[in-house]
Amino acid sequence: MATIIATTPFGVTEASRDLFSHSTISRRFTQLNIALSKYIEFERDLEAADCFDLAFQAWIADAEAARKDVLRVTDAITASPLERLEDRPLKRSALLTRALIVSDNEVEFTALHRLLDSFAPLFACCASGAVGARVRQMLETCHSHLDAIAELGEFDDSIAAWTEPSSDAEPDTLIATCVI
C-alpha cells in the first residue's frame, strides 16, 4: 500500500511578499543611472579628444544629447508623484543631479556636491526588505556617478573648490534643490 507524503515544503508555491516591484520613480531612476553613465562616458571622450580631430563635432553632439537625456529623465522623475516612502531619496537625488548638471560654475557645483555628505540622510534609504535594498543599490550607483561627474574637467576646479569656504548658504541651496 502506498503512503502519501507531502514532499513540497509548505508555502513554497506561494508568491513571496518580499519582492521588489518598480514604482514610476524607481523605473525612471533606473533610466537616469543609464543616462548618467552615458553622459560620463561622452564627457570623458571629449576630455581626451583633440579639437582638430574630424570626429570632434560628433563627440560634442553625443555629449550634448546625453546631457539633454539626463535632464529629460530628471524632469520626468521630478514630475512623478511619490508612490512610497522609498521614492523620496530617489527624487531628491534626481533633483540634486539636475542642479549639478546645470550649475553655472565650479564653486556652485562643489557646494551642491557637498550636500551628498553634509545631508546624507536625505539622500539615503533606510527601509528594509527587497524594496529598500534595491533603492539603496540605485542610490549608490547614482551617487558614484555624481562623484565621477565631479572628477570631470568641466566641473573640477580644485583651486576654486578649496578657496571658496563652505558657507551657510549650503542649507539654503539644499532646501531650494530638494523641496519635496
C-alpha positions, 0 to 999 in steps of 0.5 A: 500500500502506498503512503502519501507524503507531502514532499513540497515544503509548505508555502513554497508555491506561494508568491513571496511578499518580499519582492521588489516591484518598480514604482514610476520613480524607481523605473525612471531612476533606473533610466537616469543611472543609464543616462548618467553613465552615458553622459560620463562616458561622452564627457570623458571622450571629449576630455581626451579628444583633440579639437582638430580631430574630424570626429570632434563635432560628433563627440560634442553632439553625443555629449550634448544629447546625453546631457539633454537625456539626463535632464529629460529623465530628471524632469520626468522623475521630478514630475512623478508623484511619490508612490512610497516612502522609498521614492523620496531619496530617489527624487531628491537625488534626481533633483540634486543631479539636475542642479549639478548638471546645470550649475553655472560654475565650479564653486556652485557645483562643489557646494551642491556636491557637498550636500551628498555628505553634509545631508546624507540622510536625505539622500539615503534609504533606510527601509528594509526588505527587497524594496529598500535594498534595491533603492539603496543599490540605485542610490549608490550607483547614482551617487558614484556617478555624481562623484565621477561627474565631479572628477570631470574637467568641466566641473573640477576646479580644485583651486576654486573648490578649496578657496571658496569656504563652505558657507551657510548658504549650503542649507539654503541651496539644499532646501531650494534643490530638494523641496519635496 
